[in-house]
Amino acid sequence: MILKVYLFVSLFLTPSAVIRVLNASNGSECTVTMFGGDVNAFWACTTERALQSNWWPSPIAGLFSYQEWNGYDGFWQDGALLEALANFKSYANNTRYMSVLKSSYREIYELKLAYAPYPSFDDMAWYALSYIRIYEVTGWPEFLDVAQQIFDFCWTSGWDSSGNCGGGMWFDNNRNSKQTITNVQMLVVGAKLHRLTKRNDTQLLDKVMLVWRYILKNGLVDTKTMLISDGARQNCTADGNYNPTYNQGVFVGALVELWKLLRDPQYLSMANAVANATITLKSVNGTLTEWCDFQVCNDDTKMYKGIFTRNLRYLMDAPGMVGTTAREQYSQWLNHNILSVLENNICYPRGVPKTCHVVYKDGPPFNNCTGPVFSENWHGPYNYTAPMQQTSVLELFTANIKLGTLCKGDACAYDPPTPAPHPLTCKDDPCPPGQDCCSYGGSYTCCDSDQQCKNHVCV
């Protein structure tokens, strides 16, 4: 086993680095041996460490009422990351950075205030999903309570009770569109709440099934390809956009929860069908590919592939899946993607952000810049990194951690105090490619790609 681990790791590290990761852990360092030889757990650990060292906390953390990483593009991404962190703790049996999960707790009014003037319902649902997962991993009941409140808020404010098209969740309070992601999120949240609270709450189950019937009535699942449409038109038909992989992923997660809740095999069968369709139709040479990976992806899209792999792992661990050929095939596909990332899409900053073009938006981290870091296209080549890309790859590694992996040693509980921020300037090249850095009053901002910095103003 040690020889196999050595050969695998040595493909991607210098000899001194191989010795370091194989030897016993010390402090914050991740090693293969601390995870009993599980290489994917090691890569998840070191990727999480780089994420936390490079981008947490934001210099403006505390001004908002939600967790703030330095460089995430939006409120929803901060929420979605928490589920990724909880999964790594669960699958690799460690408590690293546990205080980050603990400190992420917010009352629902704080979450609503954080996204003025009014949060979209899918953004709120990411926090519900993460808070439920944190409860599953830690047993902290306050997180489950807020998740229930988020579901109730979204349902009361966002469900179309007119009966048109069978209902459905509106995207936001403007009630102009119905996006699939909001509806599949509510399907997961409602089903999980019903299962975990163990209440005989027929009203909650009725709401879950209303969402399910809405999805079917509006044809959001293409029964020929088994891909999931991004939304519904006003005439109650699918909008025909099957690009975003996170729709496929969260829908798979929803089907897993329906299978757990109702034990109807149709849900498990459909979950496998959607997962296989995504793997087949959304991969290029076996590597998962977002529709924009070879063009220009916005910051939201950079999270999508990781969310798919997160939910694929939920399917792999579903009742009836452990020990099956299907589960092994999913694991092999994940490993193919992991090898592609490690061979083609990795960089080590060696303490200097410019080495790997590490992007910040609100200021540098307290710690020296560290790696490994990853960019958005899992085929490579590496171009630049930000926390969205890093999180997506963290989820990929985490999804293929072996069942029963244990963490041993002091580093398994590494949880440093939150450091104080310090300023960054345009000289540090902090902006994404194609975006001017514009300095003003000792600070800076990144101009949009269609703007230029003139006289310290983005125009």
N, C-alpha and C positions, 0 to 999 in steps of 0.2 A: 504493500500500500504506500509506504513512504517513497519508494522508488518511483511509482506512478505519479505521485504528487509532485515529486522533484522534477520529473520530466515535463509535466504539464506547466508548472510555474516557470521553469527555466526557459520556456519558449518566449516569455514576455518580460523577463527581468534580467538585470545584470547578475553575474555570479554573487556579488556582495549582497544584492537585494534578495536573491534566493536564500542565502544563508539567514538573512534577517527574518524573512517571513516564516521559515521553517523552525527557527529557534523559539524558545519560550518567550511569551509576550511580556512586555514591560511597559507600564503606564498606558499610554493611548494607543500604542502600536497593535495592529492586527496581525495575526499569524495563522498559518494553516493548522499548526498543531493545536492551538487553543480550541479549534473546532473539530478536533479528532480526524483531521485529514480532509474535511469537506472544503474543497477549493472554491466552490461557489459561495459558501458562507464567508470565506476569507475575502473574496472580491467584493461581496456586499458590504462587509465590515469596513474595508479600506475606502470604498466609494462613499459610504456614509460619513466616515471620518473626514474625508476631503470636503464633502458637502458642508458639514458643520464647521469645519475650520475656515473654509474660504468665504462662506456667505452667511453664517449665523453668528451673532444677531445683526440685523440691520442697524445702522446708526440712527435711524428714525424709529426704531422699536420703542414702544411706550407712547408714541403720539397717536397710535391707532389702538383699537381694542382687540386686535387679533394678532396671531403670531406673524412676525415680519422677518422674512429672510431677505438678504441684500441682493436683489436682482430678480426675484420673481416678478412676473408681469402683473399679477392680479390677486385679488382677494381669494378667488376660488383655488388658485394653485397652492397658497399657504395651507388651505384646508385639506386639499387632496394629498399633500405631502405627508400629513400626519398619519394617514392610513398606511403609507409605505413604511414609515418608521416603526409603526406598531407591528407590521408583518415581519420585519426583520427581527424584532425582539422575540416574536412568537416562534418563528421557524428555526432560528439559531439559538434559542434559549439563552438570551443575555439581557442585561439591563443597561446597556450603554446608552448614554444621553437620555436616561429615563426622565430627568427633570424637564426636558423639553416637552415631552408628552404631558407631564403633570401641569406645567405652566401654560399649556395651550387651552386650559379650561376657561370658558367664557359663558356668562349668562346670555340668554337669547337676545335680550335687549342690546347688549354690547355688540353682538354680531350684526344686528340690524343697523346700529349706529355707525359701525365701521364702514359700511358701504352706502354712504349717503348719495342721493337722497332716499334710495329704496333699493334693496338687494334683489337681484334676479333669483328666481326660485331654485334654479340649478346650482347657483353659487352657494346658497344656504344648504342645499342637500349634500354638497361635498363635506361640509362640517358634520352633518348628521351621520353620513357613512363613516367618517373617521372617528367620531365620538363613539359610535356603536362598536367599532373595531377596537378602540382603546379599552372600552368596557370589557369586551371579550378577552382581551389579553391581560388586563390588570385587575379587573373586578371592581374598578372605581365606579360606584353607582351614580355619582353626579353627572358623569358623561352620558349615561343612558337616559337620565332624566331630561337633559337638554336635547338629546336626539329626538325624544318623544315630542318635546315642545316645538322643535323645528318642523317635524312632520305635520303637527297640528296647524302651525302657522302657515306652512306652504299649502296645505289642503284647503284651509279656510279662505286664504287669500287668492290661491292660484288655480283651483279646480273649476273647470267650466261646467257649471250646474244647469246650463240652459238645455242640455240634452243634445245639442248640435254635435254631430259626428261621434256621439257616444261619450261626450265629455272631453277629458284630456286636461293635462296641466298646461296652463299658459306659461310662456317663457318668463315674463315679468309682469309687473302691475299695469303696464300699458295694454296688455291683452291683445297684442297684434299678431302673435305667432305661437305655435305649439311645436317645440323641439323634442325630438325623441329622447335626448339625454335626460331631460327633466322627468319624463314619464318613466323611463327605466330606473332612474335613481329612486323615485318614489316607490316603485315596485320592490326594489331591494330593501329600502328603509322600512316600509310597512311590513313586509314579510319577516324581516329580522326582528323588528319590535314585537310582533305577534309571537314569534318563537321564543325570544329571550325573556320577555316579561311573563310568559306562561299564564297570561290572563285569558279568561274565556270571553274575549272581546269580539263578538260577532261583527260589530260595526267596523272595527279595524280590518278584519278579514274581508268584509264586504268592499271596503275601499280598495284593498289590494286587488281584488278580482275585477273591480270597475276599471282600474288601470289596465289590467291584462286584456279585458275585452275591448278597451279603446285601441290598444296596440293592434289587435287582430282586425278590428272593424275598419281601421284606416289603412290596412295593408302595409304596415311599417316593416314587416318581414317579407322579403321577396322569396316566395316559396320555390322559385326555380334555382336561385343562386344561394339562398339562405343568408344573404347579407341584409343589413339593417339600414333603412333610410334615415336620413338626418332629421326629417320632420314631416309634417302633414300639411297639405294644401287646404284651403277653405272648403273645397268640394269633397273633403274626407278621403283623399287619396294620398299616397306617398309622394314626396317631392322629387324622388328619383336621384337624390344625392347619396351615394353609398360610400363616400370617400373616408370619413373619419373613423379610424379604428377603435376609438374609445366607445363609440356606440355599440360596436360588436362586443367589446369587452364587458361593459357594464350590463348589457343584456344577457350575456352568458352568466354573469354573477347573479342576475335576477332569477334566471331559470334554475340555477343551483338552489337558491333560497326557496323557490316554489317547490322544488323536489324535496327538500328537507322538511318543508312545512306540510305538504299535502301527500307526499309519497306516491304521486302519480307518475309513472315512468315516462310519460310523454314529455315531461319537462327535462328530464335528464337526456333523453334522446335528442330533443331539439337543441339543448346546450352543446352537445357533441357535434351536431350538424353545423351549428353556427361557428363553433370554434374551428372545425375542419375547413369550412368555407373560407374563413378569414385567413387561415394559414396557407391555403392553396391560392386564393385569389389576391391576397394582399402581400404576398412574398415575392421577391425577385431573387432567383437562384437560392431559394430557401431562407432568405433573410427578410424579416418583417419590414415593410416599406410603407411609410405614410405617403399619401398621394403627392405631397409637395416636397419630398425629401431631395429630389434632384432639381428643384426649383428654389423657391424661397418660402419657408414656413414661418407663420407668425408665432409668437411666443406661446399662445395657447396650444397650438398643434404639436409643439415639441414635447408635450407631456403625454400625448395620446398612446404611443406604442407601449409605454410602461404600464399604463392603465389596462391595456389589453392583457399583458402578461400577468398582471396582478390577478385579474379575474380568471385567467386560464388556470392559475394555481388553485383558486377556489374550486374550479371544476375537477382538477386532478385529485383533490382531497375530499371530494364529495362522497357520500355513502355509496358503495358499490363500484367506485372507481379505483381504489387502492389495490394494487397488484394486477391490474388489467393490462392487456397489450396496448390499449388506447392511452393509458397514462404513461406508459413507457415511451410511446411514440411522441407524445407531447414533450416529455422530458428531453428526448433526443433532438427535437426541433429547437427547443430552448437552448440546448447546448450548442447547436449549430450557430445560433444567433450570438451566443456568448463568445464563441471562437472568432466570429467575424468582427465583433467589437474589439476584442483584445488584439487581434492581428492588424486591424485597419483604422481604429478610431480611438486611440488612447494617447495621452500626453502627460508628462510629468513636469510641472513648472519649476521644480528645484528651488522654490522660494521666491521666484521672480515671475510676477503675473504676465509680463510681456512674452515670456518664453512660450506660453501656450495660449496667449490672448485670452486671459481670464477676464470676463466681463462683470463689472459691478455697476449698479445704478445709484447707490446711495452712500458709497464710501467703502474703504477697504476693511478687511477683517482685522481683528486684534492679532491673530496669529500670522506667521509667514505663509504665503501661498503654498499649497501642497497638492499632491496628486494621489491617485490617478484622477484625471479629469477627462471628460468625453464630450463629443459634439453630437449633433442631432441625427446624422445619417449613419446608421449602423453598418453600412457598407464601407464607410470612409469616403475620402480621406478626412482626417481630422482638420477642422478649420478654427473654431473657437468654442468656448464653453461658457455656460451660464447655469444657474441652478435648475432650470427646467430640463435641459439635456442631461444633467447629472442625475436628477431624480429618476428619469426614464430608464437610464441604465442601471441604477440602483434596484429598481423594480425587476428588471430582467434577471440580474444575479439572484435576487431574493426568491424569485419564482421557482428557481431550480435547486434550492437548498434541499438536501436529502431529508426524508422523514426521519425523525429521531435524532437529528444532530444536536449535540450538547456543546456548551461552551464551558471551558474550565480555565481558571486563573483569574488574577486580580483585574486584568484588562477587560474581562467580561462585564464588569460593573463600572467601567470608566464613565465618569459624568462630571466634567469640569464646570466650574462656575461660569456664568455668562460674562464675557469680557466687555470692557467699555469700548465704544467705537472711536475711530480717529479719522481725520479728513483725507480726502482723495482729491487730486487735481487732474486736469486734462493731460498733464504730462505723463500720467500713469496709463494712458490709452484705455480708458474704462468702457468705451462705448462699443456696441456691436458693429461689425463691418457695414459700411455704407451709411452710418449715422454720425454726423458731426458732433464733436464734443464742444460745448459752448460754456465758457467760464464767465462767472459774474460774482462780484462781491466776495471772493474767496471760495465760492462753491462752483458747481457745474451742473449742467443738465445734458442729456443726450437728445439731440434734435431728431425729429422723425425723418425717415428716409427720403421724404420729398421736400425737406427743408435744408437750409444752409445757415451756418452761424455767421452773422454779420454784426459787427459792433456789439458783441456779447449778447446778441438776441437771435433766437431761432426764427427765421422768416422763410 
